[in-house]
Amino acid sequence: MAAHMGALRPLLRRAASSRLFRQIHSSPVCADKAKVRDVVEQALRTAPASYPREFAQNRMMEEDDADIKMLADLGINTKVVQHNASPGTLYNEALHYERGSEILSTGALAAFSGQKTGRSPGDKRIVDEPSTSADVWWGPVNIKLSPNTFKINRERAIDYLNTRERLYVFDGFAGWDPNYRYKVRVITSRAYHALFMHNMLIRPTAEELANFGKPDYTIYNAGAFPANRATEGMTSGTSVSLNFATGEVVILGTEYAGEMKKGVFTIMNYLLPKKNILSMHASANEGRNGDVTIFFGLSGTGKTTLSADPERALIGDDEHAWTEDGVFNIEGGCYAKAIGLTREKEPEIWDAIRFGTLLENVVFDKRSGAVDYDDNSLTENTRVSYPLEYIPNAKIPAVAGHPSNIVMLTCDAFGVLPPVSKLTPAQAMYHFISGYTAKVAGTEMGITEPTATFSACFGAPFMVWHPAKYAELLAEKMAKYNVDVYLINTGWTGGAHGEGHRMSLKDTRAIIDAIHSGELAKAEYENFPRFNLQVPKSCPGVSDAKILMPNKTWSDQAAFEEMSKKLAQLFKENFKKYSDGCSDDILAASPE
């Protein structure tokens, strides 16, 4: 061990003195250096072998090595390949080769994604080819790409990967239910990306890895190399393109790790509904009695935060599927927003930040390794990625029964919607198809403040089929299993964005607790005008009952009425594109 650390000390000195990473500030507070040193030394120890075919740092592979042949068949001839490397090995690689990588005081690894710190939905493309063209909901979400342009992008990605001295391959699964899981292979030039997908895909056992075979889908991540803007179908230097026929995803011009995660989710959103399985942009947890709650919502609405409950087992925080047997998580880890993170508000996520965890685009003190979670100078979209088992009460395997409750989360930037309302089946379908929320700053490139939006199925950017496909599956399962549905607003109260304030997390948690205890199911309700939502008159644990009826929190009632009319009109305008395929009772659920 002494010899190992001796070899690493020059690396530590270089990492400590590096100024390549954007250092936004330096804290004058001196941390406990001995403690930090212990954490660093522990983190740099090579992790125990998770897999039987793990390679040491800088090992040169032989020509007959299976991993070399695996890539050679794809036209990739790089001689140094790390295949399903351990977190310890990936730490070492990132520290040695990647700008912005640091070990933090918690033992987590900091990584910098470069210029792109959020998804680029306008640059996503799906190949228009005969076997799947009729299935895809073409439009501004799913933009057509010709097979020839995809081939050009693929070759461009492979050409770039061939220029790298070392590559990283991770083989993992999407889907915890073995009956419906798919094999995914990720090929990337960055150790940071390999660690991210090690956390986010389901990690195979030694036996599963040895028998992995040909993947169902392969992701070529050449994000450090741009797309050619002159190529037909390209509108920028960024391209995330998916080919269902060949089972491939090509990433160019963005090193933001979330593109890989959502690429896999898009794949599952196509494949699962073909099997009559509902794929959901939702988190899920399970109570001690086996009661399951599903939380639908876009990024920034509280899916991750609210599903991480110390009193309930976490099934997953973002992507799930609902089969005839119950619910299963698609992912092997969690990808939570880190901005404003505190242990008081989110203890489970805070405690998950340790060795093996990846912190993306955070600002930290170079001397102590302490993160300033309130610093948004790099991006509002700071993120933390960790394996599911880092949550103490995570359910492994991440499979559960049918849900008892569904929560539809929205971040209402207008400050109009109630913090909680109980929905009828028709209203549930209306709000599921509408998918109203606000895009939260930083989640996507170019978004700097909350902007009202409608995202069908609470996940339109990732849906491949027409929203009606997912809505029909949800309606069928809700009716079959008699599920209660609630609309929860985690957005603004007391005024619109800029005047009111964000809903208290403590109050929202109290509402969720009342749903789980059954208190809200038997509460007395009153009608919320214009939207005709049923709002409870009281809720245990809520700080002030008047927040339950939004107009009571506004000082200017005329202003509230005006804002309410505006939001209602936005709902009606948005729903026009879906009205032809909806029943009369769903159409009647529209605001007045």
HELIX and SHEET records of a PDB file:
HELIX    1   1 ALA A    2  SER A   17  1                                  16    
HELIX    2   2 LYS A   33  LEU A   44  1                                  12    
HELIX    3   3 ALA A   66  ALA A   72  1                                   7    
HELIX    4   4 PRO A   87  TYR A   97  1                                  11    
HELIX    5   5 PRO A  121  ASP A  123  5                                   3    
HELIX    6   6 PRO A  147  ASN A  162  1                                  16    
HELIX    7   7 ALA A  191  MET A  200  1                                  10    
HELIX    8   8 ALA A  206  ALA A  210  1                                   5    
HELIX    9   9 GLY A  258  LEU A  271  1                                  14    
HELIX   10  10 PRO A  273  LYS A  275  5                                   3    
HELIX   11  11 LYS A  303  SER A  307  1                                   5    
HELIX   12  12 PRO A  347  ASP A  351  1                                   5    
HELIX   13  13 LEU A  388  TYR A  390  5                                   3    
HELIX   14  14 PRO A  425  SER A  434  1                                  10    
HELIX   15  15 ALA A  456  PHE A  458  5                                   3    
HELIX   16  16 ALA A  460  PHE A  462  5                                   3    
HELIX   17  17 PRO A  467  TYR A  481  1                                  15    
HELIX   18  18 LEU A  505  SER A  517  1                                  13    
HELIX   19  19 LEU A  520  LYS A  522  5                                   3    
HELIX   20  20 ALA A  545  LEU A  548  5                                   4    
HELIX   21  21 PRO A  550  THR A  553  5                                   4    
HELIX   22  22 GLN A  557  PHE A  575  1                                  19    
HELIX   23  23 SER A  579  GLY A  581  5                                   3    
HELIX   24  24 ASP A  584  LEU A  587  1                                   4    
SHEET    1   A 8 VAL A  80  HIS A  83  0                                        
SHEET    2   A 8 ARG A 166  ALA A 174  1                                        
SHEET    3   A 8 TYR A 182  THR A 188 -1                                        
SHEET    4   A 8 TYR A 217  ALA A 222  1                                        
SHEET    5   A 8 GLU A 248  LEU A 252  1                                        
SHEET    6   A 8 SER A 239  ASN A 243 -1                                        
SHEET    7   A 8 LYS A 124  VAL A 127  1                                        
SHEET    8   A 8 ILE A 143  LEU A 145  1                                        
SHEET    1   B 5 GLU A 102  ILE A 103  0                                        
SHEET    2   B 5 LEU A 109  ALA A 111 -1                                        
SHEET    3   B 5 LEU A 358  GLU A 360  1                                        
SHEET    4   B 5 ARG A 383  PRO A 387 -1                                        
SHEET    5   B 5 GLY A 333  LYS A 337 -1                                        
SHEET    1   C 6 ALA A 313  GLY A 316  0                                        
SHEET    2   C 6 LEU A 278  GLU A 286 -1                                        
SHEET    3   C 6 VAL A 292  PHE A 296 -1                                        
SHEET    4   C 6 PRO A 403  THR A 410  1                                        
SHEET    5   C 6 ASP A 484  ASN A 489  1                                        
SHEET    6   C 6 VAL A 420  LEU A 423 -1                                        
SHEET    1   D 5 ALA A 313  GLY A 316  0                                        
SHEET    2   D 5 LEU A 278  GLU A 286 -1                                        
SHEET    3   D 5 GLU A 319  TRP A 322 -1                                        
SHEET    4   D 5 VAL A 327  ASN A 329 -1                                        
SHEET    5   D 5 VAL A 399  ALA A 400 -1                                        
SHEET    1   E 2 VAL A 363  PHE A 364  0                                        
SHEET    2   E 2 VAL A 371  ASP A 372 -1                                        
SHEET    1   F 2 TYR A 436  LYS A 439  0                                        
SHEET    2   F 2 THR A 451  PHE A 454 -1                                        
SHEET    1   G 2 TRP A 492  THR A 493  0                                        
SHEET    2   G 2 HIS A 501  ARG A 502 -1                                        
SHEET    1   H 2 TYR A 525  PHE A 528  0                                        
SHEET    2   H 2 LEU A 533  PRO A 536 -1                                        
END                                                                             
